Amino acid sequence: MTKHVLVLFHKDYRLLDHPALSEASKQGIVVPLYIDEYSTASRSKTYERMAINTLQATIAQLGGTLLIRSGNPLTIIKNIIHDLHIAAIYTHERYDPSGRHLMKKMEEELSIPVFFLQGRLLTTPGTIMTNQETPYKVFTSFWKKVQQTSILPPQKKPTHMEWFHGDVDKPFKDHGLTYFQPGEQQALKKWRQFLYDNIVDYETYRDFPAIDATSMLSAYVANGEISVRLLWYEAIEVLRIDDIEANDKHTHKKKSIETFLKQLVWREFAYHQLYFFPEIIQQPLQAKFRQFEWLPTDSSLFTQWKEGQTGYPIVDAGMRELKQTGYMHNRVRMITASFLVKHLLIHWREGQDYFEKQLIDHDIANNTMGWQWVAGTGFDASPFFRIFHPVKQAEKFDSDGTYMKKWVPELRDLETTYIAKPWEAPSHILAHAHIQLGIDYPYPIVEHNTARERALLAFDKLKTKKKE
Ligand SMILES: Cc1cc2nc3c(=O)[nH]c(=O)nc-3n(C[C@H](O)[C@H](O)[C@H](O)COP(=O)(O)OP(=O)(O)OC[C@H]3O[C@@H](n4cnc5c(N)ncnc54)[C@H](O)[C@@H]3O)c2cc1C
């Protein structure tokens, strides 16, 4: 077997359940390639490069050489086809606009066969459709349909593989990210620990940011270091085994596993939306919101939001967690995003861009859907008029203030009663906690009721415009 076949990696940095790799390994000597496509500075890009270093080391242990290139993907691929006499290319389908553009160009311009396999999702976009063959706009119906669909089981690591061996490319500079340790092995370890030890409490505690109740797999999933089909099948297998010994604890676990699977399907829903409506990255999915009157971005308010200096401890805790770690808990993503779009009336795209730069787990489909969901502009979104109250959210989901005190340490001595609303604390209590409002910690940058009314007014105007 002397034929060289190229495997182009893109956000599928693993060997297990890698359909492109499995197929290629049957055809010839595998030449693995990673192209560093764009170099906008972001934490997710830094993480991705660390994941590539890990993949490079894994492939090297198996006797292969991962080619690492940066620049125009098509030119790079053409050069490699020429230099290494590549007979065919195996890669996974992409659903982001630049990926789809590249797929089209590869099909049009390359002289060798190119195989695009499904390796990023549970199902291929276009297979989960309504009876009218239209894309789903309501999550519950989409979820039901996914459950009725047969999802392909994950594939094993290819056992007999011949790897291309050549000059070793310099790994990326290590920027010392510590929050997520990249790599397929780390991802599998984290997943199985969560599945076997912690998933039972997922349903009960997943909304509480001070509790480690979620999987923390997002950076791995976003980079394809673990496949969602593997997550799906292993979770279902636990459900199946547990069904044998049904009792209360297992009923609870079953509910938790179902809720976890639902999150994977939210991701699926996000990708299906991106596939059918790629304009959602920039445009509201609900056309009526194109006329919504966002306020011109006030750079000082926007900076206070980014820096965690809004005067609302739950918002500030989330924004500081993001800035310090590159991660933020889902409940707090919803609260902080809502505060930006509804309390400050700043366009959701500003927040989407900021999250894109800061989130280690940035995922174009999930981030876009997340922002459009919060802004009320997406499909099956939280309605615009439902405005999160940052104090009530904090009191409900961080009632003893553990999360707020962790990320806003200047409030750590404040009585729990006031932790979500320090401006209501009597002066002697503030003094006792060594807090001088306006100096140690800001007053709220907007007053909740005023901001709420302003947002609802803007929404009402939209309704009038629609009638005109
Ligand atoms: C404004 C906003 C922006 C977001 N941006 C991103 C993003 O860039 N990247 C990202 O992966 N998630 C994003 N999310 C979704 C969610 O917050 C994260 O996936 C989750 O917090 C990751 O933590 P976890 O892995 O512990 O999640 P778990 O609760 O353990 O969920 C398991 C996996 O399911 C998927 N998932 C969970 N919740 C959602 C969701 N609401 N939508 C889509 N997929 C989900 C993720 O892949 C996650 O890793 C965003 C949500 C909001 C509200």
The ligand as an SDF file (V2000), in Angstrom:
LIG
                    3D

 53 58  0  0  0  0  0  0  0  0999 V2000
  -24.8120   34.0070   25.4830 C   0  0  0  0  0  0  0  0  0  0  0  0
  -24.3310   32.5650   25.4230 C   0  0  0  0  0  0  0  0  0  0  0  0
  -23.1800   32.2550   24.7080 C   0  0  0  0  0  0  0  0  0  0  0  0
  -22.7420   30.9230   24.6410 C   0  0  0  0  0  0  0  0  0  0  0  0
  -21.5980   30.6410   23.9200 N   0  0  0  0  0  0  0  0  0  0  0  0
  -21.1790   29.3590   23.8140 C   0  0  0  0  0  0  0  0  0  0  0  0
  -20.0100   29.0390   23.0630 C   0  0  0  0  0  0  0  0  0  0  0  0
  -19.3640   29.8940   22.4480 O   0  0  0  0  0  0  0  0  0  0  0  0
  -19.6100   27.7340   23.0390 N   0  0  0  0  0  0  0  0  0  0  0  0
  -20.3110   26.7410   23.6740 C   0  0  0  0  0  0  0  0  0  0  0  0
  -19.9210   25.5680   23.5990 O   0  0  0  0  0  0  0  0  0  0  0  0
  -21.4350   27.0150   24.3620 N   0  0  0  0  0  0  0  0  0  0  0  0
  -21.8790   28.2940   24.4640 C   0  0  0  0  0  0  0  0  0  0  0  0
  -23.0120   28.5560   25.2020 N   0  0  0  0  0  0  0  0  0  0  0  0
  -23.7860   27.4390   25.7700 C   0  0  0  0  0  0  0  0  0  0  0  0
  -23.4070   26.9960   27.2100 C   0  0  0  0  0  0  0  0  0  0  0  0
  -23.3270   28.1120   28.0450 O   0  0  0  0  0  0  0  0  0  0  0  0
  -22.0910   26.2180   27.2720 C   0  0  0  0  0  0  0  0  0  0  0  0
  -22.0780   25.1900   26.3050 O   0  0  0  0  0  0  0  0  0  0  0  0
  -21.9000   25.5650   28.6500 C   0  0  0  0  0  0  0  0  0  0  0  0
  -21.9230   26.5480   29.6460 O   0  0  0  0  0  0  0  0  0  0  0  0
  -20.5830   24.8220   28.6820 C   0  0  0  0  0  0  0  0  0  0  0  0
  -20.3310   24.2560   29.9380 O   0  0  0  0  0  0  0  0  0  0  0  0
  -20.3660   22.6690   30.1310 P   0  0  0  0  0  0  0  0  0  0  0  0
  -19.5380   21.9970   29.0980 O   0  0  0  0  0  0  0  0  0  0  0  0
  -20.0440   22.3930   31.5380 O   0  0  0  0  0  0  0  0  0  0  0  0
  -21.9010   22.3750   29.8090 O   0  0  0  0  0  0  0  0  0  0  0  0
  -22.8430   21.1210   30.1050 P   0  0  0  0  0  0  0  0  0  0  0  0
  -24.0540   21.6480   30.7740 O   0  0  0  0  0  0  0  0  0  0  0  0
  -22.1290   20.0190   30.7550 O   0  0  0  0  0  0  0  0  0  0  0  0
  -23.3060   20.6740   28.6410 O   0  0  0  0  0  0  0  0  0  0  0  0
  -22.6310   19.6710   27.8700 C   0  0  0  0  0  0  0  0  0  0  0  0
  -22.3680   20.1790   26.4770 C   0  0  0  0  0  0  0  0  0  0  0  0
  -23.5920   20.4530   25.8050 O   0  0  0  0  0  0  0  0  0  0  0  0
  -23.4440   21.6140   24.9810 C   0  0  0  0  0  0  0  0  0  0  0  0
  -24.3240   22.6730   25.4930 N   0  0  0  0  0  0  0  0  0  0  0  0
  -24.6780   22.8960   26.7770 C   0  0  0  0  0  0  0  0  0  0  0  0
  -25.5340   23.9320   26.8620 N   0  0  0  0  0  0  0  0  0  0  0  0
  -25.7280   24.3690   25.6020 C   0  0  0  0  0  0  0  0  0  0  0  0
  -26.5050   25.4100   25.0320 C   0  0  0  0  0  0  0  0  0  0  0  0
  -27.2910   26.2040   25.7760 N   0  0  0  0  0  0  0  0  0  0  0  0
  -26.4520   25.5880   23.7040 N   0  0  0  0  0  0  0  0  0  0  0  0
  -25.6960   24.7920   22.9190 C   0  0  0  0  0  0  0  0  0  0  0  0
  -24.9450   23.7820   23.4050 N   0  0  0  0  0  0  0  0  0  0  0  0
  -24.9500   23.5780   24.7270 C   0  0  0  0  0  0  0  0  0  0  0  0
  -21.9850   22.0450   25.0900 C   0  0  0  0  0  0  0  0  0  0  0  0
  -21.2600   21.4390   24.0410 O   0  0  0  0  0  0  0  0  0  0  0  0
  -21.5820   21.4800   26.4350 C   0  0  0  0  0  0  0  0  0  0  0  0
  -20.2090   21.2460   26.5470 O   0  0  0  0  0  0  0  0  0  0  0  0
  -23.4700   29.8960   25.2850 C   0  0  0  0  0  0  0  0  0  0  0  0
  -24.6310   30.2270   26.0090 C   0  0  0  0  0  0  0  0  0  0  0  0
  -25.0480   31.5530   26.0880 C   0  0  0  0  0  0  0  0  0  0  0  0
  -26.2860   31.8740   26.8630 C   0  0  0  0  0  0  0  0  0  0  0  0
  1  2  1  0
  2  3  1  0
  2 52  2  0
  3  4  2  0
  4  5  1  0
  4 50  1  0
  5  6  2  0
  6  7  1  0
  6 13  1  0
  7  8  2  0
  7  9  1  0
  9 10  1  0
 10 11  2  0
 10 12  1  0
 12 13  2  0
 13 14  1  0
 14 15  1  0
 14 50  1  0
 15 16  1  0
 16 17  1  0
 16 18  1  0
 18 19  1  0
 18 20  1  0
 20 21  1  0
 20 22  1  0
 22 23  1  0
 23 24  1  0
 24 25  2  0
 24 26  1  0
 24 27  1  0
 27 28  1  0
 28 29  2  0
 28 30  1  0
 28 31  1  0
 31 32  1  0
 32 33  1  0
 33 34  1  0
 33 48  1  0
 34 35  1  0
 35 36  1  0
 35 46  1  0
 36 37  1  0
 36 45  1  0
 37 38  2  0
 38 39  1  0
 39 40  1  0
 39 45  2  0
 40 41  1  0
 40 42  2  0
 42 43  1  0
 43 44  2  0
 44 45  1  0
 46 47  1  0
 46 48  1  0
 48 49  1  0
 50 51  2  0
 51 52  1  0
 52 53  1  0
M  END
$$$$
